[in-house]
Amino acid sequence: MSKLPSLASIYVRAAASIVKSTKLKKGVTTVPPITLHVDDIGPFTQSHVDSFKSQVNIKADTPLPKSQVNIKADTSADTHTPLPSTYLQCVTMPMPMEILSRTDFNILGSLHESCTIKSHRKIQQNEKLSAVASLVPEVEFSDKNDVLLRIGVAINDSENNVVQTIDNQYRILNPQRHKIKSTPKPASPDYSNWPTSYSFSYPVTAGRTYASLNGDVNPIHVSPLAARLFGYSSCIAHGMFSVCNLFHASEDDTGVNTIVGEFVRPVVLPRDVVGKRKGEDYVVGFYDKEGKFKVCVKGVIKNKARE
């Protein structure tokens, strides 16, 4: 493909997948591999980049000095501003969505379970980039017999060097999961002694505005009424929205880092949430009416020191 997949076609296939199964045949533990190539995932318009930055707590840029400009970048642009390390995950979201829509699964109601972003260097806004997304054939299963699929995305520069990898895990819900007794989970860590590092106020429109950037216009994110049909009291924020806000609030995006986000429970909008960090570990959540901290996203941030 020369450009990113059409979201319209993705949602048509997603709706049509209702006739498909949510399970594999007994004893089957692999699925056919699917690979998607996109020759050019840019150019990135300044308005789109600026909108992303404004939503995830990134302050206005100062262009890099010419001495720090990546020589592989297209020097015809006026500025050489590095992209946020989380931006390409947002931009390439249609690729794993396209792959999910091509599987033999009913993907309605599927969940984005986790995401790991590994950035190998700073990526300038005006670079020519391509991407390859691949469905991992080996399938995992949850204790509820949900199917767990992994889709990796590799971002390549003009010389075909991998500059960033994005690993996504999706959960295809087993409709009979309510009949299966859950495996006892280990006790959750006590986050009460973790300092509250950041506070965020998510408006009810947070899901809608972030969906306009990443293309994930699932009704549970954009419409309170539609979200109620799926059992939520209102629409919910994208898990990566919280990851991005927490990561960029530290203002320490070195461009060489690993960002892991696990989506534990939804953030129902509107909601005031807090981020807590302890070393490389972090959580994002909220306090309920009884004052108990509820974790919505947890993960790890590893930054290589600035050179």
N, C-alpha and C positions, 0 to 999 in steps of 0.2 A: 504494500500500500504506500502511496506517496504522502498521504495525510492521515491524521488521526481518524478513527472510525466515526461514522455518523451516529449520533445519539438516538435519532429518531428510529433508525433501523434496529438498534440494540433494544430499545424498549418494546418494539413490535415483537421481536423474537422472545423477549423475556415474558411478555404477556401470553404468547403462544405456547410457552414451555409448560403451561398448566396441565397439559395432557401428558407430560413426561413423568417419570418416576423420581422420587427423592432418595431412592436407595439403589444399591448395587445388588446384583444377583448373589445368592449365598455362595461364599467362598471366593468371590472375586475381590481383589484388593488393588487393582490397577485400572486406569482409564486410558483411552487413546490420547497420545500427546497432541497438543495443539500449539502451534507457534504463529505469532503474528509479527510481521516486520513493518515498521513505519519509517520511510526514508528521511522524512523531515518533520520534526515535531515543533519547529518554529515557523516563522519568526514570532517572537513574543512581543505583543504590542505593549507600549509603555503604560497604557491605561489598565490593561489586565494585570500587569506586574504591580502597579501602584495599588490597584484594588485589593490584590492579595495581601500586600504588605500592610495596608490600613486595617485589614480584618484580623491580622495575627500579630499585632503589636510590634511592628517593625517601624523604626523611625526613618525619616527621610534619608536618602542616600547621599553620600559624598563620592563622586567618581574616583576610581583608583588612580593614583599617580601613574604616569606612563611607564615608569620603571618597574611597576608591579603588574602591568598588563600581560596576560597570557599571550605569548607570541603566536599561538595557534589560533587565536580568535581573529575574526574578521575585523581588520583595523579601519574599515571604511566608515564605521559608525562614529557618531559624535562622542559618545561616552563609553567607558568600559566598566560597567557596574556589575559586580558579581550577583548572581541570582541567589536568593535564599536557599539554603540546603533542602528545605521542604517543598519548594515550589514545583519541582519536576514531578513529584508524586501527585500533586494536585492536577497538573496539566495532563499527565499520562493516564489518569484514572479511567478514561474510556477504553483503554487497551485491555485490562483484566475484565472489565465489564463485557467487552466484545467476546472474549474467550469464554466467559461463563455462559453467555447466551448461545454459544455454539456447542456446548456439552449436551449430553443426553439426560441432563437433570432438569427437574422443575426448580427453577431458581427464584420463584416468587417467595418472598419471605426469607431468603438467604441473608446471612449476616457477615459483615466484615469483622473478623475476629482479631486480627493483629496486623501490624505493619512494621517492617524493619527497613530503614533507609541507611545505606552506607555510601558516604561521599568520599571520593579519593582526592579531589582537589577542588579549588574554587572554579566555578563555571560562569563565564561571562555571559551577559544577557544577549549579546549579538553573535554568539557562536553558532555554527551549523551543527546540529545534533540529530542523531537518529536513535531509534529504540527497537528493542526486540522483547516481546513478552512471550512467556512459555508456561504452559500448564504442566506441572510435575505429574508424571503418570502414577507414581506411588500414592495411594490414598491412605489417610489415617481415619480413625473412628473415635468418637467421644464415648463417654460412659453411657450416653443415651442413644448410642448407635447413630448419631448424626455423622454425615460424611464431611470430612475436613479436606478441602482442596487448597493447594498452594500454587500461586501464580507469581512467577518472578519476572521482573522487568529490568533490562540492562540498558542504560543510557550510554551511547557511544559518541565520541567526538568525530571530527572530520577525517581523522586518521584511523578510525575504527578502534580507538582505545576506549576501554570501559571507564567512564568517569563517575558513574553512580549506579548502584544496584538497589532495587526496591523489591522486597519480598512480602507478598500479601497472603494471608490465610483467610479462607471463607468457610462458613459453616452452612451446609445444606440440612435443614432441620428434618428430623425423622418425625412424621406425623403421629407415630405411636410412642413417642418419647415419654409421654405422661404415664405410660404403663410400666416404665422401667425405673427401678429404684436407683437413685443416684449413689455413686461411690462417695463415701465420706471424704471431704476435702480437708487438707491440713489447716490448722487455725491460721487466720489472717494475722499478719504482723500488727503490732500496736503502733498506729501512726500518731497517737496523741502527743508523743514527745517530739515529733518532727516539727520543725518550725514552719509556720505558714509564710511561704516566700512570696507568693503572688496572689492577688485577688482579681477576679474577672466577673463582669456582669454580662451575661448572654441575653440579648433581647429575644423575643419570640420570633423575630425575623432572621436569626442567626443561621438557621438551617437553609433558608431560602437564599440568602445572599452568598453563602459558601457554595451552595449547589450551582449558582450561576457561574462559579469559577471552575469547579471540577466536573460538572456535568451530571453528578449523582442527584437527579431530581426525583428520587424515590418519594412518594407522597408522605411517608412518615417524617421526612425532613422539612417539607415545604408547606404542608397544610395541617393545621390543628384538627380540622374536621376529619380529614382522611386518616390522620394518625389514630384518632379515636376508633376507627373501624378496625384497626390492628391491635387494639387493646391498650393504647397509650392515652393519657389524659390530655396530652397536647403533642405537638410535633417535637422531635428530638434532634439534638445537634449531631453532626458527623463526629465520629470518634477522632478523626485526624484534625478536626478543628481545635480540639482541646490539646492534642499533641503539639500542633504548630504554635498555639498561643503560649503554652508552657515553655517550649524550647526557645522561642524568640524573646520571651520576656527577660531572659538572662542576658540578652545582648552580647552573646559570646559565640556567634556562629563563625567558626574559624574556616569553614569550607571543607575541612577534613574531619569527619565525625561519623558516629554511629548513633542513630536515633531509633529506639524501640518503643512501640506503643501497643499495649494489650487493652482491649475494650471490654471492661468488666460489666458495667451496667450503663444504660442510656442516661444522658442528661436531658431531662424533660424541660422544655423551654416555656417561659423565660426562667432563668435560674442564675443565682449568684453562686459562683464556684470559687474554690481556692486551690492553689497548687502548693505542694510541699516537696522539698528536696532534701535528701540526705546523701551526701556524696554524689555518686553517679545515679542513684535511684531517685525516682519521683513518683508522685501520685497526684491526680486531679480528682476532686470530688466536692461534696457539699455536706453541711451539717443538717440533720433532720430535726424535727420539732423537739425531739428529746435531747438534742445536742450531740447525737452520735454521728461520727464522721463516716460517710458513705463513699467508698471508692468507685469512681466511674472509669478512670483510665489509670493504668500504671505502666511503668517502663524504666528504661535506662537511657542515659545520655552520656556518651563518651566523646570528648572533644580533644583533638590533637592540639597542642599548644601552638599559638601563633608564632610564625617564624619572624 
